Amino acid sequence: MKIIIIVAHDLNLVIGNNGTLPWHFSEDLKHFKQTTSGFPILMGRGVFEELGSKPLPNRQNIVLSTTENYDNVACYSSLEQALEAIKLEQPSKLFIIGGGVVYRQAMELADEMIITLVHKEYEGDTFFPEYRSEIGLIWEKTSRIDVSEDLSFIHYTRV
Ligand SMILES: NC(=O)c1ccc[n+]([C@@H]2O[C@H](COP(=O)([O-])OP(=O)(O)OC[C@H]3O[C@@H](n4cnc5c(N)ncnc54)[C@H](OP(=O)(O)O)[C@@H]3O)[C@@H](O)[C@H]2O)c1
């Protein structure tokens, strides 16, 4: 099972503000849907609440929380437990969809990162971990698509 982080961050690694995304780019939402549909997605309670505590369709939704136990999704109180359970189903890919707390734990486990680089600067209170000094050492850039003036989709694979 490949563990793949999928994230959109701005020039300063901002990913969120006040519990929501600081931007709205429909191309990015479409890209997220196309990339993750059909595969399990793992998220923190913060992201699940942002989704209105409703699972995204056509994907197995898995939520991490030590305080809540939702009955409409698989919910685990540790990352290790969640990974063990997901592996039993033998999916080819698992997407880690955030937020900040979960990305920080998943960085060392991830095989790939699919990053939407937003070519702007936003106010934010949630950040993606700094990884740019690791490019070439830990992360190899395997593709880059410049979608628009505002967005690039960049794919990294662990070296
Ligand atoms: N730009 C992007 O691509 C992107 C993607 C996703 C999210 N975001 C943004 O990120 C922000 C949300 O991120 P966040 O860091 O606040 O929250 P989060 O990572 O979604 O959720 C954090 C919560 O998840 C639970 N959790 C995390 N790790 C756990 C573990 N190992 N075991 C058990 N529970 C665990 C804990 O819940 P309990 O407190 O219940 O224990 C923790 O408080 C929002 O602003 C959102 O818009 C942006």
The ligand as a MOL file (V3000), in Angstrom:
LIG
                    3D

  0  0  0     0  0            999 V3000
M  V30 BEGIN CTAB
M  V30 COUNTS 48 52 0 0 0
M  V30 BEGIN ATOM
M  V30 1 N -4.7820 22.9720 2.1480 0
M  V30 2 C -4.9940 21.6820 2.3300 0
M  V30 3 O -4.6830 20.8560 1.4660 0
M  V30 4 C -5.6470 21.2360 3.5970 0
M  V30 5 C -5.9480 19.8870 3.7800 0
M  V30 6 C -6.5330 19.4980 4.9660 0
M  V30 7 C -6.8200 20.4400 5.9320 0
M  V30 8 N -6.5170 21.7370 5.7190 0 CHG=1
M  V30 9 C -6.7840 22.7390 6.7700 0
M  V30 10 O -6.1720 22.3260 7.9640 0
M  V30 11 C -6.9580 22.7780 9.0790 0
M  V30 12 C -7.3050 21.5860 9.9580 0
M  V30 13 O -6.1150 20.9940 10.4110 0
M  V30 14 P -5.7940 20.7590 11.9610 0
M  V30 15 O -4.3210 20.5460 12.0910 0
M  V30 16 O -6.4450 21.8310 12.7480 0 CHG=-1
M  V30 17 O -6.6250 19.4420 12.2970 0
M  V30 18 P -6.5680 17.9240 11.7950 0
M  V30 19 O -5.1610 17.4620 11.5500 0
M  V30 20 O -7.5650 17.7290 10.7110 0
M  V30 21 O -7.1860 17.2160 13.0860 0
M  V30 22 C -6.5130 17.2280 14.3090 0
M  V30 23 C -7.2330 16.2810 15.2370 0
M  V30 24 O -7.2000 14.9600 14.6780 0
M  V30 25 C -7.0660 14.0240 15.7340 0
M  V30 26 N -5.7810 13.3140 15.5760 0
M  V30 27 C -4.7030 13.7020 14.8590 0
M  V30 28 N -3.7380 12.7660 14.9540 0
M  V30 29 C -4.2370 11.7710 15.7190 0
M  V30 30 C -3.7360 10.5260 16.1590 0
M  V30 31 N -2.5050 10.0790 15.8150 0
M  V30 32 N -4.5200 9.7630 16.9360 0
M  V30 33 C -5.7590 10.1580 17.2720 0
M  V30 34 N -6.3080 11.3240 16.8890 0
M  V30 35 C -5.5340 12.1140 16.1210 0
M  V30 36 C -7.1190 14.8000 17.0280 0
M  V30 37 O -8.4950 14.8570 17.3740 0
M  V30 38 P -8.9830 14.8090 18.9100 0
M  V30 39 O -8.7060 16.1740 19.4340 0
M  V30 40 O -10.4290 14.4830 18.8060 0
M  V30 41 O -8.1770 13.7590 19.5750 0
M  V30 42 C -6.6120 16.1670 16.6130 0
M  V30 43 O -7.0620 17.1990 17.4750 0
M  V30 44 C -8.1820 23.4520 8.4810 0
M  V30 45 O -7.9700 24.8500 8.4190 0
M  V30 46 C -8.2490 22.8760 7.0850 0
M  V30 47 O -8.8800 23.7460 6.1610 0
M  V30 48 C -5.9500 22.1540 4.5740 0
M  V30 END ATOM
M  V30 BEGIN BOND
M  V30 1 1 1 2
M  V30 2 2 2 3
M  V30 3 1 2 4
M  V30 4 1 4 5
M  V30 5 2 4 48
M  V30 6 2 5 6
M  V30 7 1 6 7
M  V30 8 2 7 8
M  V30 9 1 8 9
M  V30 10 1 8 48
M  V30 11 1 9 10
M  V30 12 1 9 46
M  V30 13 1 10 11
M  V30 14 1 11 12
M  V30 15 1 11 44
M  V30 16 1 12 13
M  V30 17 1 13 14
M  V30 18 2 14 15
M  V30 19 1 14 16
M  V30 20 1 14 17
M  V30 21 1 17 18
M  V30 22 2 18 19
M  V30 23 1 18 20
M  V30 24 1 18 21
M  V30 25 1 21 22
M  V30 26 1 22 23
M  V30 27 1 23 24
M  V30 28 1 23 42
M  V30 29 1 24 25
M  V30 30 1 25 26
M  V30 31 1 25 36
M  V30 32 1 26 27
M  V30 33 1 26 35
M  V30 34 2 27 28
M  V30 35 1 28 29
M  V30 36 1 29 30
M  V30 37 2 29 35
M  V30 38 1 30 31
M  V30 39 2 30 32
M  V30 40 1 32 33
M  V30 41 2 33 34
M  V30 42 1 34 35
M  V30 43 1 36 37
M  V30 44 1 36 42
M  V30 45 1 37 38
M  V30 46 2 38 39
M  V30 47 1 38 40
M  V30 48 1 38 41
M  V30 49 1 42 43
M  V30 50 1 44 45
M  V30 51 1 44 46
M  V30 52 1 46 47
M  V30 END BOND
M  V30 END CTAB
M  END
